[in-house]
Amino acid sequence: MEISLAGRAAIITGGSKGLGLAMAKRFSMSGADVAILARGQEGLDAAQAELTPTAKGKIVAIACDVSKADEIARAYEAVMKRLGHIDIVVNNAGTSRTGAFETVTDEIWQEDLDLKLFAAIRLTRLAWPQMKERNWGRVINVLNIGAKAPRAGSAPTTISRAAGMALTKVLAGEGAPNNILVNAMLVGLIITEQVKKWHVLRGGNVTLEEHIANTGKPVPMGRMGTSEEFANLACFLASDQGGYITGTAINVDGGMSPVV
């Protein structure tokens, strides 16, 4: 299926690497103008250089700490000046922060909620009125499968992500009359830079390829997913072809989650 995002403009948080970069590439190759937000300018510059050769639309890269409301507002205005409108919001920023419940301080809770939940609330709230005005919009919240099946020791991440799933459902109901579709994509084991960090920390004496293969063995499909596979689904949900899908939380995990 050929998917076109021509004429659309997307903003992707955590867009300089990993899943964010993969989605930015897929969207831009499908014709969209794409703005990527991330904290580090060096990473943004590298991402922009990687995206530009295959992009069919504009690429905008803006440094922003999305855990801070004033920085989100500033970045939003900068994107609007460059692109003129925003049709697609991808709330992708976040890290996997976990620990035993009794060790998670108020400060850690707040930092996690600011980065994963409030960032999505604030950015979506800014773009929402223009989506309503044009009667077209897409919001994709990138969560993880722990949002449906949290395990012991997974706070605060799985709890923040579960809140993101509830936000998805609320927004889907409110956006539907104005053709604003809101969905969540729940990450399982996907090959990204984070996996490479795991290899360095706990990969033992095996190669990165062996580490990836070993990590993927427990997945029902027997392998880890790729960021390109994840981005393909995001592109579909952001397009007119996905025009009757809203309020869903889709596992992108090779069958790993015990909860559908």
HELIX and SHEET records of a PDB file:
HELIX    1   1 GLY A   18  MET A   29  1                                  12    
HELIX    2   2 GLN A   41  LEU A   51  1                                  11    
HELIX    3   3 THR A   52  THR A   54  5                                   3    
HELIX    4   4 ALA A   69  LEU A   83  1                                  15    
HELIX    5   5 PHE A  101  THR A  103  5                                   3    
HELIX    6   6 ASP A  106  LEU A  113  1                                   8    
HELIX    7   7 ASP A  114  PHE A  118  3                                   5    
HELIX    8   8 ALA A  119  ARG A  134  1                                  16    
HELIX    9   9 ILE A  145  ALA A  147  5                                   3    
HELIX   10  10 THR A  157  GLY A  175  1                                  19    
HELIX   11  11 ALA A  176  ASN A  178  5                                   3    
HELIX   12  12 GLU A  193  ARG A  202  1                                  10    
HELIX   13  13 LEU A  208  GLY A  216  1                                   9    
HELIX   14  14 SER A  227  LEU A  237  1                                  11    
HELIX   15  15 ASP A  240  GLY A  242  5                                   3    
SHEET    1   A 7 ILE A  59  ALA A  63  0                                        
SHEET    2   A 7 ASP A  33  ALA A  38  1                                        
SHEET    3   A 7 ALA A   9  THR A  13  1                                        
SHEET    4   A 7 ILE A  88  ASN A  91  1                                        
SHEET    5   A 7 GLY A 137  ASN A 144  1                                        
SHEET    6   A 7 ILE A 180  VAL A 187  1                                        
SHEET    7   A 7 ALA A 249  VAL A 252  1                                        
SHEET    1   B 2 THR A  98  GLY A  99  0                                        
SHEET    2   B 2 ALA A 155  PRO A 156 -1                                        
SHEET    1   C 2 ILE A 190  ILE A 191  0                                        
SHEET    2   C 2 GLY A 225  THR A 226  1                                        
END                                                                             
